[in-house]
Amino acid sequence: MKCTYVPTPRTVLAAAGVVALFTAALTLQSAKAAPRPAPDPPSATIAAHRAKEINSALSGEAAGSYYDPENHKLIVNVTSEAAAGKARLAGAEARIVKHSLASLDAARATLKEKATIPGTSWAMDPKTNKVVVVADRTVEGDRLQQLRAVVSSLGDRAVVETSTATLRPLISGGNAIWGSGARCSLGFNVTKGGQPYFLTAGHCANAVRSWSAAQGGTEIAVTESGSFPGDDFGIAKYTAADMVHPGEVDLYNGSTQSITKAGDPIVGQKVQRSGSTTQVRNGDISALNVTVNYQEGPVDGLIQTTICAEPGDSGGSLFEGTAALGLTSGGRGNCSSGGETFYQPVGEALEKTGSQLG
């Protein structure tokens, strides 16, 4: 959200861009009833809801899911033919895979215990049915050997990839929502106890107490709390009486996107990010429940995307249409050579801060 000035005495602050960064009615029916399969989900939002219901119903037989936007298909990984039949009846395309979600989660637990090394991240990739571990260029020597040894012990459940970019939170000195020596992007305007607040990244909230809408400007908000590492969200309360705080995201083309709800992300979903350093960028969700090991400490449960970002984009909005999805946390690379970014799920931030979108 960015600072938008209107020809009145009031200042408008809209979500995502002020800177430091169907539910399908699922019934797994008996084959004897010869039910007709549910139709293909027409959108990623519906697919995400349907995937949650299918995964819950299949319990230990589910092994992740993703959305194919070109063909409007929800693909659900399962470990048995019986589970595949149930998934198909519930409106998904089923893939029988080798590794269960429990087995892949156990691999992630081993990585957390034995290879929590700054500069690394890992996520379960439902398309390959493996845990993909990425090491940036700071991971070398004994630490890289250690990482490779741990991954090797996991057999074909995990694989190591390397990146020439450096993993980092995307905070910077610059412009937009400003604090002393730092700038970040506002994520979403929210309310708490009937009062106006905004969400941003936790590493931004921990670095800044008093926020302004311009470098050296008048205070508009104060940080109430920040959670980082572990999570990466923070909440600040507006203190300026003349601030308007609409529930929308700046699209940097003279228009805004209204935000009305928190959405459930799914791998394969096409999404947008807004931040005041690199403005609006598009990409896909490539992984969920990602662990990222920053130099400051690990953060769990993040959303991974193919979208680039740069310092100052931290805290900015990840969204699809009217649905808020996440707050920009950090990434590798940049918007010149390419990169990937990680996001704090907004649903968790709303729940833990006791706030609501709006």
N, C-alpha and C positions, 0 to 999 in steps of 0.2 A: 504494500500500500504506500502511496506517496503523499507528500504534502500537496494539496491542491488548493489554490487560492481562488476565492470567489469574490465578486464585487459587492461584498457586504462586510460588516465589521468582524465577521466570524471566519475562523480559519478551518478548512476542511482537511482532515487527515484520513485517507482511504487506505485499505489494507494492502499490503505486499509491495513494497517498493521504497518506503522511507528507509535509509540504510544503516550499520557495523556489519548482516546478510538477512415391486415386483415381488418385491420380494417374491421369489418363486415359491409356490406352495409345494413343498417337497414331501412326497409320500412315497416311501419305498414299498411298493405294493408287491404282493405275491405274484409270481409268474403265472399261477393258475388263473388269475383274474384277467390275464392278457391285456394289461393296460396299454394305452397308446403313449409312446414317449413324449415328454414335454418338448415344446419347440425350442429351437436354438435361441439362446439369449441374444436380443437385438443390441445390447450395449454392454460395456465393461461393468457398469454399475450393477446391472441386473446379474451379470455373470458372477461378480464378487459375492453378492448375497446368496446366490444359488450354490456357489462353491462352499461357503460356510455351512450351509444346511446339509449339503451332501457329505462333507468331511465329518461333520458331527454325527450324522446317521451311520456312516461307515466305520467310525471309531478307528481302531488300529489297522484297518485294511486300506485306509487312505494314505497317500504318499505325496501330497502336494498337488497344486493345480495351477493353470495359467489360462489366459484368454488369447484367442487368435482373432484380432480385430478385422483382418481382411475377409475372413470367412464367417465371422460372427459365431465362433464356436468356443465353448468352454471345454477345456481338456482336463480331465481328472486322472491322476496317477493312482493305481490300485495294485494290490499284491496278489489278487486271485481272480479267477474267471467269474466266480460268484459275485464278488464285489463289483466287477466290471459290468455285469448285467444290471445290478442295482443302479449304478451310476448312469448307465444309458437310459434307463427308464425315467430317471430324474432329470433328463435333458442335457446330459454331458456326453462328450466323446471320451471313452475310457482307454487308458494305456496301461497295460500290465508291465510293471517295472520290478527290478530286483530288490531294491532297498526300501524298506518301510520308513515312514516318517520317524518312528521311534529309533530305528537304527541310525538314521542321519542325525537326529537330535543327540544321540549318544556320541557320535563323532564330533559334533559341535562342543559337547561338554568336555571331551578330551582335549580339544584345541584350547578351550578356555582355561583348563587346568594346567596344561603343559606348554602352551605356545601363545600366551597373551603378551605379544611383542609389539611395542609401538611401531606404527607404520604398516600394520597388517589389518586385513578385514576378512571376514568369511560370511558366506551365505549359502543356503540350500538352493540350488538351481533346479527347478522342477523339470526343465527341458532335458537336462542330462542326467537327472536323478543322482546328483553328486553334490558334495559340499565344495564350493569353489573358494580357495584361499588365495588372496592377492597380497603380495609383498611389494612395498614401494622401494625406491632406490636407497633409502636409509637403512634397509634391512640387509646386512651383509656379514661376511665372516662367520663367526661362531653362531650368531643369532640366525642367520640364514640356514646354516647347517642344522641347527636345532629345529627350526621350522620344518625343513624337509624331512627330518627323521620322524617327527611326530606325524606328519601327513602320510609318510610311507607306512607307518604302523597301522593306519586306518584302511589299508588296502585300496580297493577301487571305489570306496565311499567318498574319497576326497582327492583333490588335485591342486597343485600349486601353480599359480601364474605370477609373473613379475610385472611391475610397472615402472617406467622411467620417471613418472611424476611423483610428487611428494604428497602424502595424505596430510590434510590439515583442516582445522576449522577455518571458515572463511570470514574472519573478522579483520578489519583494517582501519587505518586512519584515513579519513576522507570526508564524505558528505552524507546526508540523509538523516535517519534518526541518530542524533549525535550525543555522545557522552564525552567526558574528558579524555582526549587522546584516542577515541575509538568511534567507529561508525558501524551500524548494522542496518538490516532491513526489517521493517515492521511486517509481521506475518498476517494476523487477522485481528480485527476489532472484536471485542467480546464484552459481555457484561458479567458482573459478579455482585450479588446482593443488590441488584438494581443500579449499580454504579458502572461507569465506563472504564474499561481496561483495554490493553492490547497484549497479544502474545508475540514473542520473538524467541530467538535461540537462547538456551540456558547459558551458554558461554558468553553471550552478549550481556545478559542480565547480571551475571556474576561480575562482569568487568565494569559496569556502569550503574550508578545509582540514579542520577538525574539526567533526564533526556530532554533534548530540544529538537525542533524541526529544521534547524539550520545551524551551521557551525558558529559557536559562540552565541547562539540565540537564547531567547527566554525559555525557561523550563516549561515543558508541556506535560510531563509525566515523571513519576518516580518508580523505580523497581520495587516490587513487593517481595518477590522471591525468584530464585533461579535454581535449576537442577542440572548440574554438569560437573564431572562425568557421571556415568550410569545412565542418565537420560540427557536430553538436550532441549529443554524448554524453560522459558521464563515468562513472568507476567508483570506488567507495569500498570499503575493506576494513573489515569489522566488527572492532572491538577489544574490545567488551564480551563477556566470557565467558558472561554469562547471557542473551544475546540469542538468541531462537528466530527463525528466518528462513524461514518457509514459502513455498512456491512458489504464491502465490495473490494475488488482488487484492481489496481491500476494496470491497464494494458499498454501504456506508453504509446498509444496511437490516437489519443484524444478521447478514448472511451474507457469504460470500466466494466468489470464482470461482477454481477451481483453474486454474493455468497449466502446461501440459505441453510446449508446443512453440512454436517461432517460425513464424509464418505468412507467406504471400505475399499482400500486399494487391492488390485490383483495384478500379478505378473502378466505383462503383455499390454496393459492399459496405456493408452496414449494420454499424456498429461502435459501441463504447462507449469512453468515456474516464473514468478515475477520478483525481481530484485533491482535495486536502484543502480548497481554497478553495470550489470549487463542486460537489464530490462527483462523483456519477456523472451523465454526460450522454450522450445518444444522437445519432447522425447518420449521414451517409453519407460515404464516400470520394469526393471530387470530382476529384482529380488525383493523379498520381504524378510522381516525378522533378522536383519543383518547385524553382525557384531563388527564394530569399527574400533580399532585400537589407536586412538590419538596419542600424541606425546603426553597429554594431560591425563590420560586414563581411558579405559574402555567405555563405550556406549553401546548398549544392546537394543534390539528391537527396531532398528531403523529401516526405512524404505530406501532402496537403491534405484537410481535411474540412469539413463544414458544422456541426461542433460548436462551441459557444462555450467560452471559458475566460477566466480572470481571473488577475491577478498572484498568485503563490503556487502555481498549478497546474503550473508548469514542472517537467519531469521525470516527471510522472505517466504512468500506463499507458494506452496505446491497445490495445484487444484485441477479439477476437470469440470468444466461447465460451472454449475452453481455449487458444486461440492468441494469443500475444503478437505485436503488430504494430509498435508504435512508442513513443517517448518524447516527451512534449509539449515542443515547442520554443518556439513563440510564436504570435501571432495578431493579429487585428484585431477591434475591437468588444468586447462583453462579454455576460454572460448575462441582462442586462435588455433591451437593445435588439437583441441578436442579434450574431452574429459568425462568424468562421471561424478554424480553427487549423491549425498545421503541426507535423509530427512527424518526428523522426529515426527511420528504419527500424531496428527492433531487431536484425534479422539482421546488418546492417553493424556495429552496436555490439558484438554478441557476437563477430563475427569479428575485429575490430580490437583488442578488449581481451583476446582469448583466453579468454573465459568461456563458461559454459554455463548455461542456465536450470535452476533447481532450488534 
